[in-house]
Amino acid sequence: MSETKKRKDISTMSFEEALAELQSMVKELEKGEGKLDEAVDTYKRGIALKEHCERKLRDAQERIAKIVIAPDGAVTAEAIELD
């Protein structure tokens, strides 16, 4: 990826935007073209995008809850494991 290309601030990206950019970067790096410095910068941004995606997924997982109805009819919500 060229340094002249304007890159969006990762913290403002949706999961889908970050994942799409990460996938694009991986394809670009796999080609093995370009300068080493640019590849290193791309790799560093890729790590930041990966971490951002992981945070977004963790946040989504924390918001998902399972509704449980107890034998006495009481309704509660508990976190679910998505592993």
C-alpha positions as a printed Julia matrix, in Angstrom:
83×3 Matrix{Float64}:
   0.0     0.0    0.0
   1.33    3.34  -0.95
   2.03    5.9    1.74
   0.32    8.57  -0.36
  -3.0     6.74   0.03
  -5.12    8.29   2.76
  -5.89    5.76   5.48
  -8.96    5.97   7.7
  -8.49    6.2   11.47
  -8.89    2.63  12.7
 -10.73    3.64  15.87
 -13.6     5.03  13.78
 -13.95    1.95  11.56
 -16.74   -0.58  11.79
 -15.84   -4.25  12.11
 -16.72   -4.8    8.45
 -14.57   -1.88   7.24
 -11.58   -3.0    9.29
 -11.92   -6.61   8.17
 -12.21   -5.63   4.5
  -9.08   -3.48   4.72
  -7.23   -6.24   6.57
  -8.17   -8.79   3.91
  -7.04   -6.41   1.18
  -3.73   -5.82   2.95
  -3.08   -9.55   3.32
  -3.63  -10.05  -0.43
  -1.25   -7.17  -1.14
   1.45   -8.54   1.19
   1.09  -12.03  -0.29
   2.05  -10.67  -3.7
   5.48   -9.86  -2.29
   5.73   -6.7   -4.36
   6.67   -3.26  -3.14
   9.3    -1.91  -0.85
  10.26   -3.45   2.47
   9.47   -0.28   4.45
   5.98   -0.15   2.96
   5.44   -3.85   3.71
   6.49   -3.3    7.34
   4.12   -0.31   7.66
   1.32   -2.34   6.1
   2.02   -5.22   8.49
   1.92   -2.87  11.51
  -1.41   -1.43  10.38
  -2.65   -4.96   9.81
  -1.86   -5.85  13.42
  -3.79   -2.76  14.59
  -6.74   -3.7   12.35
  -6.72   -7.28  13.7
  -6.75   -6.01  17.29
  -9.58   -3.59  16.44
 -11.64   -6.44  14.94
 -11.01   -8.6   18.01
 -12.17   -5.75  20.29
 -15.32   -5.26  18.2
 -16.1    -8.98  18.39
 -15.47   -9.06  22.16
 -17.76   -6.04  22.64
 -20.5    -7.71  20.59
 -20.13  -10.93  22.57
 -20.52   -9.03  25.85
 -23.79   -7.52  24.62
 -25.3   -10.85  23.68
 -27.25  -12.5   26.48
 -29.35  -15.58  26.85
 -32.79  -15.19  28.4
 -33.39  -17.8   31.1
 -36.73  -18.63  32.65
 -36.37  -20.26  36.06
 -38.78  -22.98  37.27
 -40.47  -20.37  39.46
 -41.13  -18.19  36.38
 -38.42  -15.61  37.15
 -36.81  -14.24  34.01
 -33.1   -13.43  33.97
 -30.42  -12.86  31.37
 -26.99  -14.41  31.44
 -24.0   -14.03  29.19
 -23.47  -16.78  26.66
 -20.21  -18.29  25.49
 -19.7   -18.1   21.74
 -16.53  -20.16  21.57
